[in-house]
Amino acid sequence: MQKDWLKISGMHDGATPKIFRNAAKLRFDMTEPEKLLWETLKTKPEGFKFRRQHPIKFFVLDFYCHKKRLSIEIDGGYHNNAEQKEKDNKKTTYLNGVGISEMRFTNTEVLDNIDSVMSKIIYKLLEDSL
């Protein structure tokens, strides 16, 4: 049986004070796509609570639902460069290793079709009960 590291170490899995400060700064300086998505996620869609700019280990998750162990990331254009792709892959590998699934959307997807983005998120939230 595999250990549940998040139950052992907590929902922040050892995030340092520096990571917490970075998360607070990111909450203050949210991008337009993040603000738009947060307007819906903060209403607890289907009863699921989301946190914004959630610190965990060495990372900050754009949005996180602890109950469903779901991370939602919104990627700007800089996510297309090789160095950022490598960082994103490390983040995804870590999250999957502690049982967190990840959904990624581009800024354009969120800005141009928020309804479709929310439909995909809600489907993911409810997929175990379908």
A tleap script that builds the chain and sets N, CA, C and O, in Angstrom:
source leaprc.protein.ff14SB
mol = sequence {
  NMET GLN LYS ASP TRP LEU LYS ILE SER GLY
  MET HIE ASP GLY ALA THR PRO LYS ILE PHE
  ARG ASN ALA ALA LYS LEU ARG PHE ASP MET
  THR GLU PRO GLU LYS LEU LEU TRP GLU THR
  LEU LYS THR LYS PRO GLU GLY PHE LYS PHE
  ARG ARG GLN HIE PRO ILE LYS PHE PHE VAL
  LEU ASP PHE TYR CYS HIE LYS LYS ARG LEU
  SER ILE GLU ILE ASP GLY GLY TYR HIE ASN
  ASN ALA GLU GLN LYS GLU LYS ASP ASN LYS
  LYS THR THR TYR LEU ASN GLY VAL GLY ILE
  SER GLU MET ARG PHE THR ASN THR GLU VAL
  LEU ASP ASN ILE ASP SER VAL MET SER LYS
  ILE ILE TYR LYS LEU LEU GLU ASP SER CLEU
}
set mol.1.N position { 0.834 -1.180 0.000 }
set mol.1.CA position { 0.000 0.000 0.000 }
set mol.1.C position { 0.884 1.251 0.000 }
set mol.1.O position { 1.815 1.364 0.797 }
set mol.2.N position { 0.584 2.178 -0.894 }
set mol.2.CA position { 1.370 3.393 -1.028 }
set mol.2.C position { 0.997 4.399 0.062 }
set mol.2.O position { -0.180 4.575 0.380 }
set mol.3.N position { 2.014 5.057 0.632 }
set mol.3.CA position { 1.769 6.067 1.659 }
set mol.3.C position { 1.168 7.314 1.020 }
set mol.3.O position { 1.485 7.659 -0.118 }
set mol.4.N position { 0.308 7.974 1.760 }
set mol.4.CA position { -0.283 9.225 1.315 }
set mol.4.C position { 0.549 10.363 1.914 }
set mol.4.O position { 0.321 10.773 3.052 }
set mol.5.N position { 1.515 10.869 1.139 }
set mol.5.CA position { 2.448 11.865 1.652 }
set mol.5.C position { 1.767 13.163 2.054 }
set mol.5.O position { 2.245 13.856 2.953 }
set mol.6.N position { 0.671 13.501 1.411 }
set mol.6.CA position { 0.002 14.748 1.798 }
set mol.6.C position { -0.709 14.623 3.136 }
set mol.6.O position { -0.869 15.619 3.842 }
set mol.7.N position { -1.139 13.411 3.501 }
set mol.7.CA position { -1.734 13.239 4.829 }
set mol.7.C position { -0.647 13.272 5.898 }
set mol.7.O position { -0.877 13.724 7.020 }
set mol.8.N position { 0.537 12.788 5.537 }
set mol.8.CA position { 1.646 12.769 6.484 }
set mol.8.C position { 2.232 14.172 6.648 }
set mol.8.O position { 2.482 14.617 7.768 }
set mol.9.N position { 2.450 14.865 5.530 }
set mol.9.CA position { 3.168 16.140 5.569 }
set mol.9.C position { 2.262 17.361 5.500 }
set mol.9.O position { 2.743 18.480 5.675 }
set mol.10.N position { 0.978 17.188 5.253 }
set mol.10.CA position { 0.060 18.319 5.170 }
set mol.10.C position { -0.114 18.817 3.749 }
set mol.10.O position { 0.643 18.456 2.848 }
set mol.11.N position { -1.124 19.652 3.566 }
set mol.11.CA position { -1.471 20.080 2.209 }
set mol.11.C position { -0.440 21.005 1.580 }
set mol.11.O position { -0.536 21.311 0.391 }
set mol.12.N position { 0.546 21.458 2.352 }
set mol.12.CA position { 1.593 22.320 1.789 }
set mol.12.C position { 2.897 21.553 1.591 }
set mol.12.O position { 3.838 22.089 1.006 }
set mol.13.N position { 2.971 20.328 2.058 }
set mol.13.CA position { 4.106 19.426 1.886 }
set mol.13.C position { 5.457 20.113 2.071 }
set mol.13.O position { 6.348 19.988 1.232 }
set mol.14.N position { 5.594 20.828 3.164 }
set mol.14.CA position { 6.897 21.407 3.499 }
set mol.14.C position { 7.265 22.673 2.748 }
set mol.14.O position { 8.447 23.005 2.658 }
set mol.15.N position { 6.297 23.384 2.211 }
set mol.15.CA position { 6.607 24.652 1.538 }
set mol.15.C position { 7.292 25.585 2.529 }
set mol.15.O position { 6.893 25.676 3.690 }
set mol.16.N position { 8.315 26.269 2.062 }
set mol.16.CA position { 9.096 27.164 2.918 }
set mol.16.C position { 8.419 28.526 3.042 }
set mol.16.O position { 7.533 28.859 2.255 }
set mol.17.N position { 8.841 29.313 4.038 }
set mol.17.CA position { 8.305 30.682 4.148 }
set mol.17.C position { 8.508 31.487 2.854 }
set mol.17.O position { 7.670 32.318 2.505 }
set mol.18.N position { 9.598 31.247 2.160 }
set mol.18.CA position { 9.850 31.947 0.892 }
set mol.18.C position { 8.768 31.611 -0.143 }
set mol.18.O position { 8.301 32.494 -0.862 }
set mol.19.N position { 8.375 30.349 -0.217 }
set mol.19.CA position { 7.331 29.929 -1.158 }
set mol.19.C position { 5.988 30.564 -0.749 }
set mol.19.O position { 5.224 30.999 -1.610 }
set mol.20.N position { 5.707 30.615 0.546 }
set mol.20.CA position { 4.480 31.259 1.020 }
set mol.20.C position { 4.461 32.753 0.670 }
set mol.20.O position { 3.421 33.284 0.280 }
set mol.21.N position { 5.606 33.429 0.807 }
set mol.21.CA position { 5.680 34.853 0.447 }
set mol.21.C position { 5.463 35.038 -1.057 }
set mol.21.O position { 4.772 35.966 -1.480 }
set mol.22.N position { 6.050 34.160 -1.851 }
set mol.22.CA position { 5.862 34.232 -3.302 }
set mol.22.C position { 4.387 34.024 -3.659 }
set mol.22.O position { 3.851 34.723 -4.518 }
set mol.23.N position { 3.737 33.068 -3.001 }
set mol.23.CA position { 2.316 32.804 -3.257 }
set mol.23.C position { 1.473 34.036 -2.918 }
set mol.23.O position { 0.558 34.384 -3.665 }
set mol.24.N position { 1.774 34.692 -1.807 }
set mol.24.CA position { 1.029 35.894 -1.412 }
set mol.24.C position { 1.212 37.000 -2.447 }
set mol.24.O position { 0.259 37.704 -2.784 }
set mol.25.N position { 2.435 37.151 -2.950 }
set mol.25.CA position { 2.704 38.157 -3.983 }
set mol.25.C position { 1.917 37.828 -5.258 }
set mol.25.O position { 1.352 38.720 -5.891 }
set mol.26.N position { 1.885 36.558 -5.624 }
set mol.26.CA position { 1.156 36.151 -6.825 }
set mol.26.C position { -0.353 36.364 -6.668 }
set mol.26.O position { -1.031 36.694 -7.640 }
set mol.27.N position { -0.881 36.180 -5.461 }
set mol.27.CA position { -2.305 36.450 -5.224 }
set mol.27.C position { -2.612 37.924 -5.432 }
set mol.27.O position { -3.685 38.281 -5.916 }
set mol.28.N position { -1.675 38.767 -5.067 }
set mol.28.CA position { -1.852 40.215 -5.200 }
set mol.28.C position { -1.729 40.651 -6.666 }
set mol.28.O position { -2.383 41.605 -7.087 }
set mol.29.N position { -0.892 39.951 -7.441 }
set mol.29.CA position { -0.597 40.321 -8.829 }
set mol.29.C position { -1.155 39.315 -9.828 }
set mol.29.O position { -0.454 38.915 -10.757 }
set mol.30.N position { -2.390 38.908 -9.653 }
set mol.30.CA position { -2.966 37.914 -10.552 }
set mol.30.C position { -3.093 38.465 -11.973 }
set mol.30.O position { -3.341 39.654 -12.174 }
set mol.31.N position { -2.916 37.570 -12.959 }
set mol.31.CA position { -3.084 37.961 -14.355 }
set mol.31.C position { -4.574 38.063 -14.677 }
set mol.31.O position { -5.413 37.581 -13.916 }
set mol.32.N position { -4.895 38.684 -15.792 }
set mol.32.CA position { -6.307 38.807 -16.188 }
set mol.32.C position { -6.981 37.435 -16.330 }
set mol.32.O position { -8.095 37.257 -15.838 }
set mol.33.N position { -6.336 36.456 -16.992 }
set mol.33.CA position { -6.978 35.132 -17.062 }
set mol.33.C position { -7.187 34.503 -15.681 }
set mol.33.O position { -8.212 33.864 -15.441 }
set mol.34.N position { -6.222 34.681 -14.773 }
set mol.34.CA position { -6.386 34.143 -13.417 }
set mol.34.C position { -7.555 34.817 -12.706 }
set mol.34.O position { -8.348 34.150 -12.042 }
set mol.35.N position { -7.662 36.130 -12.841 }
set mol.35.CA position { -8.771 36.858 -12.216 }
set mol.35.C position { -10.113 36.359 -12.757 }
set mol.35.O position { -11.066 36.160 -12.003 }
set mol.36.N position { -10.170 36.163 -14.065 }
set mol.36.CA position { -11.414 35.713 -14.693 }
set mol.36.C position { -11.811 34.327 -14.190 }
set mol.36.O position { -12.967 34.106 -13.830 }
set mol.37.N position { -10.872 33.403 -14.162 }
set mol.37.CA position { -11.182 32.055 -13.689 }
set mol.37.C position { -11.505 32.058 -12.199 }
set mol.37.O position { -12.396 31.331 -11.762 }
set mol.38.N position { -10.796 32.861 -11.417 }
set mol.38.CA position { -11.039 32.926 -9.978 }
set mol.38.C position { -12.457 33.401 -9.668 }
set mol.38.O position { -13.054 32.960 -8.687 }
set mol.39.N position { -12.996 34.287 -10.487 }
set mol.39.CA position { -14.357 34.770 -10.265 }
set mol.39.C position { -15.357 33.613 -10.210 }
set mol.39.O position { -16.341 33.682 -9.474 }
set mol.40.N position { -15.117 32.569 -10.968 }
set mol.40.CA position { -15.999 31.403 -10.947 }
set mol.40.C position { -15.572 30.390 -9.884 }
set mol.40.O position { -16.414 29.861 -9.158 }
set mol.41.N position { -14.274 30.119 -9.791 }
set mol.41.CA position { -13.811 29.100 -8.844 }
set mol.41.C position { -14.088 29.494 -7.390 }
set mol.41.O position { -14.326 28.619 -6.558 }
set mol.42.N position { -14.062 30.771 -7.074 }
set mol.42.CA position { -14.277 31.178 -5.678 }
set mol.42.C position { -15.728 30.973 -5.233 }
set mol.42.O position { -16.028 31.066 -4.042 }
set mol.43.N position { -16.629 30.695 -6.181 }
set mol.43.CA position { -18.025 30.427 -5.824 }
set mol.43.C position { -18.249 28.964 -5.445 }
set mol.43.O position { -19.387 28.548 -5.224 }
set mol.44.N position { -17.171 28.180 -5.367 }
set mol.44.CA position { -17.220 26.761 -5.006 }
set mol.44.C position { -18.120 25.967 -5.967 }
set mol.44.O position { -19.172 25.468 -5.569 }
set mol.45.N position { -17.694 25.856 -7.238 }
set mol.45.CA position { -18.504 25.115 -8.209 }
set mol.45.C position { -18.751 23.676 -7.753 }
set mol.45.O position { -17.836 22.977 -7.317 }
set mol.46.N position { -19.996 23.259 -7.864 }
set mol.46.CA position { -20.416 21.913 -7.449 }
set mol.46.C position { -20.038 21.626 -5.991 }
set mol.46.O position { -19.922 20.464 -5.600 }
set mol.47.N position { -19.846 22.672 -5.193 }
set mol.47.CA position { -19.529 22.509 -3.771 }
set mol.47.C position { -18.059 22.273 -3.470 }
set mol.47.O position { -17.716 21.956 -2.331 }
set mol.48.N position { -17.174 22.419 -4.462 }
set mol.48.CA position { -15.747 22.176 -4.264 }
set mol.48.C position { -15.002 23.485 -4.044 }
set mol.48.O position { -15.070 24.400 -4.865 }
set mol.49.N position { -14.285 23.561 -2.917 }
set mol.49.CA position { -13.527 24.760 -2.569 }
set mol.49.C position { -12.184 24.766 -3.294 }
set mol.49.O position { -11.478 23.759 -3.339 }
set mol.50.N position { -11.852 25.918 -3.855 }
set mol.50.CA position { -10.556 26.114 -4.491 }
set mol.50.C position { -9.761 27.158 -3.738 }
set mol.50.O position { -10.317 28.099 -3.171 }
set mol.51.N position { -8.472 26.981 -3.741 }
set mol.51.CA position { -7.537 27.957 -3.194 }
set mol.51.C position { -6.775 28.543 -4.372 }
set mol.51.O position { -6.500 27.842 -5.346 }
set mol.52.N position { -6.437 29.812 -4.291 }
set mol.52.CA position { -5.647 30.407 -5.373 }
set mol.52.C position { -4.218 30.602 -4.898 }
set mol.52.O position { -3.965 30.922 -3.736 }
set mol.53.N position { -3.301 30.405 -5.814 }
set mol.53.CA position { -1.868 30.540 -5.539 }
set mol.53.C position { -1.495 29.765 -4.277 }
set mol.53.O position { -1.027 30.329 -3.288 }
set mol.54.N position { -1.717 28.470 -4.347 }
set mol.54.CA position { -1.515 27.571 -3.200 }
set mol.54.C position { -0.080 27.050 -3.165 }
set mol.54.O position { 0.353 26.393 -4.112 }
set mol.55.N position { 0.674 27.330 -2.083 }
set mol.55.CA position { 2.041 26.827 -1.971 }
set mol.55.C position { 2.059 25.342 -1.597 }
set mol.55.O position { 1.327 24.892 -0.716 }
set mol.56.N position { 2.912 24.606 -2.292 }
set mol.56.CA position { 3.120 23.189 -1.974 }
set mol.56.C position { 4.546 22.828 -2.383 }
set mol.56.O position { 4.958 23.037 -3.524 }
set mol.57.N position { 5.278 22.286 -1.431 }
set mol.57.CA position { 6.687 21.915 -1.613 }
set mol.57.C position { 7.482 23.104 -2.151 }
set mol.57.O position { 7.643 24.103 -1.450 }
set mol.58.N position { 7.989 23.009 -3.406 }
set mol.58.CA position { 8.776 24.090 -4.012 }
set mol.58.C position { 7.952 24.910 -4.998 }
set mol.58.O position { 8.497 25.770 -5.690 }
set mol.59.N position { 6.655 24.659 -5.071 }
set mol.59.CA position { 5.830 25.201 -6.142 }
set mol.59.C position { 4.670 26.046 -5.607 }
set mol.59.O position { 4.317 25.983 -4.430 }
set mol.60.N position { 4.096 26.833 -6.512 }
set mol.60.CA position { 2.861 27.550 -6.230 }
set mol.60.C position { 1.869 27.138 -7.319 }
set mol.60.O position { 2.118 27.336 -8.508 }
set mol.61.N position { 0.745 26.564 -6.894 }
set mol.61.CA position { -0.287 26.134 -7.836 }
set mol.61.C position { -1.222 27.303 -8.099 }
set mol.61.O position { -1.642 27.982 -7.163 }
set mol.62.N position { -1.554 27.545 -9.364 }
set mol.62.CA position { -2.461 28.658 -9.672 }
set mol.62.C position { -3.764 28.504 -8.889 }
set mol.62.O position { -4.194 29.427 -8.196 }
set mol.63.N position { -4.384 27.335 -9.005 }
set mol.63.CA position { -5.615 27.028 -8.271 }
set mol.63.C position { -5.542 25.589 -7.800 }
set mol.63.O position { -5.009 24.724 -8.495 }
set mol.64.N position { -6.082 25.337 -6.614 }
set mol.64.CA position { -5.986 23.989 -6.054 }
set mol.64.C position { -7.245 23.640 -5.283 }
set mol.64.O position { -7.710 24.409 -4.441 }
set mol.65.N position { -7.793 22.465 -5.582 }
set mol.65.CA position { -8.903 21.899 -4.831 }
set mol.65.C position { -8.341 20.705 -4.061 }
set mol.65.O position { -8.069 19.652 -4.638 }
set mol.66.N position { -8.171 20.882 -2.753 }
set mol.66.CA position { -7.564 19.825 -1.935 }
set mol.66.C position { -8.457 18.581 -1.859 }
set mol.66.O position { -7.960 17.455 -1.898 }
set mol.67.N position { -9.754 18.784 -1.752 }
set mol.67.CA position { -10.675 17.649 -1.630 }
set mol.67.C position { -10.557 16.706 -2.833 }
set mol.67.O position { -10.626 15.487 -2.673 }
set mol.68.N position { -10.383 17.260 -4.020 }
set mol.68.CA position { -10.263 16.443 -5.234 }
set mol.68.C position { -8.818 16.262 -5.672 }
set mol.68.O position { -8.536 15.569 -6.649 }
set mol.69.N position { -7.897 16.899 -4.931 }
set mol.69.CA position { -6.484 16.850 -5.299 }
set mol.69.C position { -6.309 17.215 -6.775 }
set mol.69.O position { -5.753 16.459 -7.572 }
set mol.70.N position { -6.803 18.391 -7.095 }
set mol.70.CA position { -6.782 18.884 -8.466 }
set mol.70.C position { -6.107 20.245 -8.522 }
set mol.70.O position { -6.499 21.179 -7.822 }
set mol.71.N position { -5.095 20.342 -9.360 }
set mol.71.CA position { -4.406 21.601 -9.617 }
set mol.71.C position { -4.835 22.106 -10.985 }
set mol.71.O position { -4.918 21.338 -11.943 }
set mol.72.N position { -5.104 23.398 -11.066 }
set mol.72.CA position { -5.436 24.016 -12.350 }
set mol.72.C position { -4.396 25.091 -12.613 }
set mol.72.O position { -4.203 26.003 -11.809 }
set mol.73.N position { -3.734 24.968 -13.744 }
set mol.73.CA position { -2.688 25.905 -14.123 }
set mol.73.C position { -3.108 26.665 -15.369 }
set mol.73.O position { -3.677 26.094 -16.299 }
set mol.74.N position { -2.821 27.959 -15.374 }
set mol.74.CA position { -3.082 28.789 -16.543 }
set mol.74.C position { -1.731 29.234 -17.082 }
set mol.74.O position { -0.959 29.900 -16.392 }
set mol.75.N position { -1.460 28.858 -18.317 }
set mol.75.CA position { -0.145 29.099 -18.907 }
set mol.75.C position { -0.152 30.277 -19.870 }
set mol.75.O position { -0.926 30.315 -20.827 }
set mol.76.N position { 0.724 31.235 -19.598 }
set mol.76.CA position { 0.962 32.334 -20.516 }
set mol.76.C position { 1.965 31.903 -21.572 }
set mol.76.O position { 2.436 30.766 -21.564 }
set mol.77.N position { 2.286 32.799 -22.466 }
set mol.77.CA position { 3.185 32.496 -23.573 }
set mol.77.C position { 4.561 32.021 -23.147 }
set mol.77.O position { 5.182 31.224 -23.852 }
set mol.78.N position { 5.053 32.494 -22.005 }
set mol.78.CA position { 6.394 32.090 -21.562 }
set mol.78.C position { 6.487 30.593 -21.243 }
set mol.78.O position { 7.586 30.048 -21.135 }
set mol.79.N position { 5.360 29.943 -21.096 }
set mol.79.CA position { 5.374 28.498 -20.843 }
set mol.79.C position { 5.794 27.715 -22.078 }
set mol.79.O position { 5.991 26.502 -22.003 }
set mol.80.N position { 5.933 28.389 -23.209 }
set mol.80.CA position { 6.372 27.725 -24.435 }
set mol.80.C position { 7.886 27.628 -24.553 }
set mol.80.O position { 8.380 26.891 -25.407 }
set mol.81.N position { 8.652 28.357 -23.713 }
set mol.81.CA position { 10.103 28.258 -23.841 }
set mol.81.C position { 10.610 26.998 -23.139 }
set mol.81.O position { 9.982 26.488 -22.211 }
set mol.82.N position { 11.743 26.520 -23.598 }
set mol.82.CA position { 12.267 25.219 -23.153 }
set mol.82.C position { 12.507 25.164 -21.653 }
set mol.82.O position { 12.175 24.168 -21.011 }
set mol.83.N position { 13.079 26.217 -21.088 }
set mol.83.CA position { 13.374 26.227 -19.648 }
set mol.83.C position { 12.097 26.130 -18.823 }
set mol.83.O position { 12.048 25.389 -17.842 }
set mol.84.N position { 11.066 26.872 -19.211 }
set mol.84.CA position { 9.803 26.830 -18.472 }
set mol.84.C position { 9.110 25.492 -18.646 }
set mol.84.O position { 8.509 24.981 -17.702 }
set mol.85.N position { 9.184 24.913 -19.844 }
set mol.85.CA position { 8.590 23.588 -20.068 }
set mol.85.C position { 9.222 22.556 -19.141 }
set mol.85.O position { 8.532 21.685 -18.611 }
set mol.86.N position { 10.535 22.656 -18.947 }
set mol.86.CA position { 11.227 21.726 -18.045 }
set mol.86.C position { 10.738 21.912 -16.610 }
set mol.86.O position { 10.505 20.931 -15.903 }
set mol.87.N position { 10.581 23.165 -16.178 }
set mol.87.CA position { 10.063 23.445 -14.828 }
set mol.87.C position { 8.635 22.913 -14.684 }
set mol.87.O position { 8.284 22.317 -13.666 }
set mol.88.N position { 7.819 23.135 -15.714 }
set mol.88.CA position { 6.441 22.646 -15.675 }
set mol.88.C position { 6.400 21.123 -15.581 }
set mol.88.O position { 5.578 20.566 -14.853 }
set mol.89.N position { 7.283 20.452 -16.314 }
set mol.89.CA position { 7.332 18.986 -16.264 }
set mol.89.C position { 7.732 18.491 -14.880 }
set mol.89.O position { 7.184 17.500 -14.397 }
set mol.90.N position { 8.686 19.172 -14.231 }
set mol.90.CA position { 9.091 18.796 -12.870 }
set mol.90.C position { 7.923 18.970 -11.900 }
set mol.90.O position { 7.698 18.137 -11.022 }
set mol.91.N position { 7.197 20.052 -12.074 }
set mol.91.CA position { 6.038 20.323 -11.220 }
set mol.91.C position { 4.984 19.236 -11.410 }
set mol.91.O position { 4.449 18.710 -10.435 }
set mol.92.N position { 4.690 18.905 -12.649 }
set mol.92.CA position { 3.694 17.875 -12.952 }
set mol.92.C position { 4.124 16.526 -12.377 }
set mol.92.O position { 3.306 15.808 -11.803 }
set mol.93.N position { 5.394 16.182 -12.528 }
set mol.93.CA position { 5.909 14.911 -12.001 }
set mol.93.C position { 5.757 14.865 -10.485 }
set mol.93.O position { 5.316 13.856 -9.934 }
set mol.94.N position { 6.119 15.955 -9.808 }
set mol.94.CA position { 5.965 16.004 -8.351 }
set mol.94.C position { 4.497 15.854 -7.960 }
set mol.94.O position { 4.161 15.049 -7.092 }
set mol.95.N position { 3.615 16.636 -8.609 }
set mol.95.CA position { 2.192 16.598 -8.256 }
set mol.95.C position { 1.617 15.200 -8.450 }
set mol.95.O position { 0.909 14.688 -7.583 }
set mol.96.N position { 1.920 14.589 -9.579 }
set mol.96.CA position { 1.429 13.228 -9.825 }
set mol.96.C position { 1.964 12.262 -8.774 }
set mol.96.O position { 1.268 11.327 -8.377 }
set mol.97.N position { 3.192 12.483 -8.323 }
set mol.97.CA position { 3.806 11.616 -7.321 }
set mol.97.C position { 3.119 11.675 -5.967 }
set mol.97.O position { 3.181 10.712 -5.202 }
set mol.98.N position { 2.467 12.784 -5.660 }
set mol.98.CA position { 1.742 12.898 -4.382 }
set mol.98.C position { 0.233 12.804 -4.595 }
set mol.98.O position { -0.552 13.149 -3.712 }
set mol.99.N position { -0.160 12.333 -5.774 }
set mol.99.CA position { -1.579 12.056 -6.017 }
set mol.99.C position { -2.414 13.251 -6.429 }
set mol.99.O position { -3.636 13.230 -6.277 }
set mol.100.N position { -1.781 14.293 -6.948 }
set mol.100.CA position { -2.521 15.469 -7.413 }
set mol.100.C position { -2.566 15.446 -8.935 }
set mol.100.O position { -1.529 15.351 -9.591 }
set mol.101.N position { -3.771 15.532 -9.494 }
set mol.101.CA position { -3.890 15.626 -10.946 }
set mol.101.C position { -3.835 17.094 -11.338 }
set mol.101.O position { -4.079 17.984 -10.523 }
set mol.102.N position { -3.514 17.323 -12.588 }
set mol.102.CA position { -3.299 18.688 -13.049 }
set mol.102.C position { -4.038 18.921 -14.360 }
set mol.102.O position { -4.026 18.083 -15.262 }
set mol.103.N position { -4.673 20.066 -14.439 }
set mol.103.CA position { -5.289 20.512 -15.694 }
set mol.103.C position { -4.577 21.794 -16.090 }
set mol.103.O position { -4.335 22.663 -15.252 }
set mol.104.N position { -4.242 21.908 -17.371 }
set mol.104.CA position { -3.572 23.108 -17.870 }
set mol.104.C position { -4.405 23.741 -18.961 }
set mol.104.O position { -4.921 23.064 -19.850 }
set mol.105.N position { -4.524 25.062 -18.876 }
set mol.105.CA position { -5.210 25.847 -19.890 }
set mol.105.C position { -4.308 27.011 -20.268 }
set mol.105.O position { -3.502 27.467 -19.457 }
set mol.106.N position { -4.440 27.484 -21.479 }
set mol.106.CA position { -3.681 28.667 -21.892 }
set mol.106.C position { -4.455 29.920 -21.508 }
set mol.106.O position { -5.664 29.882 -21.277 }
set mol.107.N position { -3.734 31.021 -21.446 }
set mol.107.CA position { -4.389 32.313 -21.218 }
set mol.107.C position { -5.507 32.529 -22.229 }
set mol.107.O position { -6.604 32.965 -21.880 }
set mol.108.N position { -5.210 32.216 -23.488 }
set mol.108.CA position { -6.176 32.427 -24.565 }
set mol.108.C position { -7.432 31.601 -24.355 }
set mol.108.O position { -8.540 32.097 -24.556 }
set mol.109.N position { -7.273 30.335 -23.949 }
set mol.109.CA position { -8.444 29.490 -23.690 }
set mol.109.C position { -9.351 30.118 -22.637 }
set mol.109.O position { -10.571 30.165 -22.797 }
set mol.110.N position { -8.734 30.600 -21.556 }
set mol.110.CA position { -9.516 31.173 -20.461 }
set mol.110.C position { -10.200 32.463 -20.901 }
set mol.110.O position { -11.383 32.669 -20.634 }
set mol.111.N position { -9.457 33.318 -21.568 }
set mol.111.CA position { -10.013 34.614 -21.971 }
set mol.111.C position { -11.073 34.491 -23.061 }
set mol.111.O position { -12.065 35.220 -23.056 }
set mol.112.N position { -10.857 33.561 -23.998 }
set mol.112.CA position { -11.765 33.451 -25.148 }
set mol.112.C position { -12.929 32.497 -24.943 }
set mol.112.O position { -13.949 32.607 -25.623 }
set mol.113.N position { -12.785 31.554 -24.004 }
set mol.113.CA position { -13.852 30.569 -23.855 }
set mol.113.C position { -13.935 30.045 -22.419 }
set mol.113.O position { -13.759 28.852 -22.170 }
set mol.114.N position { -14.200 30.939 -21.499 }
set mol.114.CA position { -14.268 30.573 -20.083 }
set mol.114.C position { -15.328 29.508 -19.821 }
set mol.114.O position { -15.147 28.671 -18.937 }
set mol.115.N position { -16.425 29.521 -20.568 }
set mol.115.CA position { -17.478 28.521 -20.363 }
set mol.115.C position { -16.979 27.113 -20.660 }
set mol.115.O position { -17.298 26.172 -19.934 }
set mol.116.N position { -16.200 26.970 -21.718 }
set mol.116.CA position { -15.637 25.665 -22.067 }
set mol.116.C position { -14.630 25.214 -21.005 }
set mol.116.O position { -14.612 24.048 -20.610 }
set mol.117.N position { -13.804 26.140 -20.555 }
set mol.117.CA position { -12.829 25.822 -19.506 }
set mol.117.C position { -13.556 25.344 -18.254 }
set mol.117.O position { -13.178 24.329 -17.668 }
set mol.118.N position { -14.585 26.058 -17.843 }
set mol.118.CA position { -15.326 25.666 -16.642 }
set mol.118.C position { -16.040 24.329 -16.837 }
set mol.118.O position { -16.132 23.537 -15.899 }
set mol.119.N position { -16.536 24.073 -18.017 }
set mol.119.CA position { -17.182 22.776 -18.280 }
set mol.119.C position { -16.194 21.633 -18.093 }
set mol.119.O position { -16.534 20.599 -17.518 }
set mol.120.N position { -14.977 21.819 -18.578 }
set mol.120.CA position { -13.938 20.786 -18.433 }
set mol.120.C position { -13.572 20.592 -16.965 }
set mol.120.O position { -13.384 19.463 -16.510 }
set mol.121.N position { -13.471 21.688 -16.231 }
set mol.121.CA position { -13.137 21.600 -14.804 }
set mol.121.C position { -14.257 20.892 -14.040 }
set mol.121.O position { -13.990 20.010 -13.224 }
set mol.122.N position { -15.476 21.268 -14.296 }
set mol.122.CA position { -16.608 20.635 -13.600 }
set mol.122.C position { -16.695 19.153 -13.945 }
set mol.122.O position { -16.969 18.329 -13.073 }
set mol.123.N position { -16.467 18.812 -15.196 }
set mol.123.CA position { -16.460 17.399 -15.583 }
set mol.123.C position { -15.403 16.638 -14.775 }
set mol.123.O position { -15.665 15.539 -14.284 }
set mol.124.N position { -14.214 17.223 -14.641 }
set mol.124.CA position { -13.135 16.588 -13.876 }
set mol.124.C position { -13.531 16.455 -12.399 }
set mol.124.O position { -13.261 15.427 -11.777 }
set mol.125.N position { -14.159 17.472 -11.848 }
set mol.125.CA position { -14.572 17.428 -10.448 }
set mol.125.C position { -15.587 16.320 -10.197 }
set mol.125.O position { -15.592 15.701 -9.133 }
set mol.126.N position { -16.444 16.075 -11.184 }
set mol.126.CA position { -17.539 15.123 -11.011 }
set mol.126.C position { -17.262 13.747 -11.615 }
set mol.126.O position { -18.083 12.842 -11.463 }
set mol.127.N position { -16.132 13.564 -12.291 }
set mol.127.CA position { -15.932 12.330 -13.056 }
set mol.127.C position { -15.997 11.058 -12.209 }
set mol.127.O position { -16.399 10.014 -12.722 }
set mol.128.N position { -15.624 11.109 -10.960 }
set mol.128.CA position { -15.716 9.912 -10.118 }
set mol.128.C position { -17.158 9.532 -9.816 }
set mol.128.O position { -17.453 8.374 -9.519 }
set mol.129.N position { -18.058 10.514 -9.892 }
set mol.129.CA position { -19.460 10.240 -9.551 }
set mol.129.C position { -20.327 10.041 -10.783 }
set mol.129.O position { -21.541 9.877 -10.660 }
set mol.130.N position { -19.725 10.053 -11.973 }
set mol.130.CA position { -20.513 9.867 -13.208 }
set mol.130.C position { -20.739 8.403 -13.487 }
set mol.130.O position { -21.379 8.056 -14.480 }
savepdb mol mol.pdb
quit
